[in-house]
Amino acid sequence: MDVALLTHAEDVAALQPQWDALLAASARPRPSLMYDWFAACSRHFSTANGREPAIVCFRDSGRLVGIAPLRLSGVPLLRTLQSAVEVADCRDLVIESGAEWAVVRALIEWLTTEYRGWDLLRMRGMCSRSPTHDFLPLLAGHAGLKSAAWRADPCANIDLPGSMEEFLEQMPGQRRRRVYAQYGRKLAREHGEPEFRVVAGEEVTEADVAKVCELHRDAWTARGGSCVMDGRFRGFLADRTSAAAPAGQPVLTFLRLGDRDIAGHYGFLLGGRFFLYVIGFDAEFASYSVGAQALLALIEHGIAQGWTEIDLMKGGERYKFDFTRTACRAADVWVAKSARRLQVALALAALRGRVSG
């Protein structure tokens, strides 16, 4: 396995066609592993504070089989390699299906024998369904490195059957389903029957993105919390929309009453799987459970379109488990050169409130 480190933006940009082709050949492609996603993160998040890209490429007989999209940060006493993708619920390496063991082993060998500029490899939010989640600490241990894993946040997903009738019959929260149906009838009786509006790919406008962001903020306000919808994140979403590709295209959906959108979703469709990144609703209609009404409409639309899955992303919110009982985990996996370096890293993270579980 040949390993190469790319640190210049021009070299990384030239890798784009191979990067996306490799992602298409991986076991579970995700929009957040696309080159365009990485590039948008670099523009809006990772270029601050002197963070340096460290894109590690793995080739088998000249053929690209793996990419580790990392960046270098931290102080001289604790030089940290971590995911270069800032906005993602689940992170991973980009690896050809079947080559996961070989690529992770090559990464560990490269870190222990060739690359000296690191003390800690910090992988946040690694999906438990990915082989990397298990292989990384295992192979690190074989090489004499120290590792730790924690924060197993649930990531719910809905496996879509062949019909909406079948989904409703197997929907786990039957009591909640009846409550949602009552709220839906009440909404139609008092305000009219809402319409379900879908915009995708090149049809998505800046106004559509802004509306979803507004609904997201409104929903958080209704819950009494604060959202992460700051200027950088809104810019990132707009960037991703304008860079829409046939693979990983943005899909926005709205529940609409007259000329007013009362609930909305922002997500990406890739390989028949829909990844739901942003949800929101009009707080004025919160008593009608319009968020749940919109999700039911999204499920019905997805089934009609032949989607196989709706990924609800990271978070253990109760409403998600009214619709599904299927979930994986997003765990943090850290690998350090020594037990001492790992202890220092964990202590610093604990002081900042970043270690839980």
Buried (B, 14 or more C-beta within 10 A) or exposed (E): BEBEBBEEEEBBEEBBEBBBEBBEBBBBBBBBBBBBBBBBBBEBBBBEEEBBBBBBBBBBEEEBBBBBBBBBBBEEEBBBBBBBBBBBBBBBBBBBEEBBBBBBBBBBBBBEEEBEEBBBBBBBBBBBBBBBBBBBBBBBEEEEBBBBBEBBBBBBBBEBBEEBEEBBEEBEBEEBBEBBBEBBEEBBEEBEEBEBBBBBEEEBEEEBBEBBBBBBBBBBEBEEEEBEBEEBBBBBBBBBBEBBBEBBBBBBBBBBBEEEBBBBBBBBBBBEBBBBBBBBBBBEBBEBBBBBBBBBBBBBBBBEBEBBBBBBBBEEEEBBBBBBEBBBBBBBBBBBBEEEBBEBBBEBBEEEEEBEE
